[in-house]
Amino acid sequence: MSQIQVERIKLLNQEKESQGDYVVYWMQASCRTHYNHALEYAIEIANKQGKPLITYFGLTEKYPEANLRHYSFLLEGLQEVKNSLQEMNVQLVVDIYSPEEGIVEVGRNATAVVTDEGYLDFQRKWKQEAANRLNCPFIQVETDVIVPVETASDKEEYTASTIRRKINNNLDRFMIPIKSKKPDKSSLGLDFEKESLDNLLNKLKIDRTVSEVEFLYGGTLEAQKHLKHFIKFKLERFADLRNDPTKDYLSNMSPYLHFGQISPLYLALCISGADSPGADSYLEELIIRRELSMNFVYYNSHYETIDCLPEWALKTLKQHENDPRKYIYSLEELENGKTHDPYWNAAQKEMVYTGKMHGYMRMYWGKKILEWMENPREAYQIALYLNNKYELDGRDPNGYTGVAWCFGKHDRAWKEREIFGKVRYMNDKGLKRKFKIDQYLDRVDGIIELVENGFKL
């Protein structure tokens, strides 16, 4: 009997089992061997059929909005995946190829292909293209959420309050640990052309204008190291201090979740087992808020534009789009942190230099872009552009949701004011009232100094 819940499994074509030589796991969204439902299901199929298992990763140079920063972090994790798979006698095949094309080639002699699930439009199109061309069963297994998206809800949910009950009603049966298995047969001797990971980063024809991050290193082991530190030193005060940008009480898990290098299920089990006063607050963010973002991009085809907003937000922003702006900045000024607002500039520079921005400042950052652009639609696209270019965890459901929230998504109408209309407003007075915010400026200045003086992990 499979240890993978049936709700996680979806057959993407109607092909019958073919007379092939191996089973393929197409790893794409879930770059890990630890707590990976899709990999475990592929191992189950391979052992049942008495076939070896290979793992394929298609490394496209045209991944939307990805640059050197993102590819570097990804490849650091893939090197660890390769080493881990070798210990399991599983071959990792990586090539520079559009993934949906590559999997068809690798899968020509497969008895079955198993893949993980991505929620963005182009990821789903990859799967559909492969489903149309593979001549063996093609099976998708959802492993980057705790409660599968379609199990949690069959429609777009408009706030955390509407999805919370639905997720919680299903949570217990999905919060089940996974027991790792190994394939019975080795695939290390199979003859596949594959790229060496050692020099692959230098070989890629990609945007290199955004530097690699010096403060985080990719991979599951690194993620687990940060998690252990967080639980031991930060979780207890997480509920009280997570919103304070002058303190460091965040887990640093978002880049690892973005690249699938740590399992949200494993993370949730570790946090819930910590018996800490901060656990409930963290699990609300990890499960309810994060899986609300998957629901959003899965069911809303406009997630990349301002048209994804609720009707009330679109209406109020339209009504106020011609309100006079005290400040209007160019993209170049924003990108270089050259506004009149030292707190916004610090947030922008934190993102540029570290690949992350403190969550509370990320909200403030997005609100100010709305305030400083000529119209909301332009502001929305610039916020997405900057977020996706510099954030390690941009270009994913959480990234799109975070920007949308700044413009009214998953929120309610507030008191009406200029420019914002009824969309929630934030200003520097709030930062000064709530925090010793000048300490945030000092912290970011310290980070910049370290990087410019050649800091390396």
Secondary structure, 3 states (H helix, E strand, C coil): CCCCCHHHEEECCCCCCCCCCEEEEECCCCCCCCCCHHHHHHHHHHHHHCCCEEEEEECCCCCCCCCHHHHHHHHHHHHHHHHHHHHCCCEEEEECCCHHHHHHHHHHHEEEEEEECCCCHHHHHHHHHHHHHCCCCEEEECCCCCCCHHHHCCCCCCCHHHHHHHHHHHHHHHCCCCCCCCCCCCCCCCCCCCCCCCCHHHHCCCCCCCCCCCCCCCCHHHHHHHHHHHHHHCHHHHHHHCCCCCCCCCCCCHHHHHCCCCCHHHHHHHHHCCCCCCHHHHHHHHHHHHHHHHHHHHHCCCCCCHHHCCHHHHHHHHHCCCCCCCCCCCHHHHHCCCCCCHHHHHHHHHHHHHCCCCHHHHHHHHHHHHHHCCCHHHHHHHHHHHHHHHCCCCCCHHHHHHHHHHCCCCCCCCCCECCCECCCCCCHHHHHHHCCCHHHHHHHHHHHHHHHCCCCC
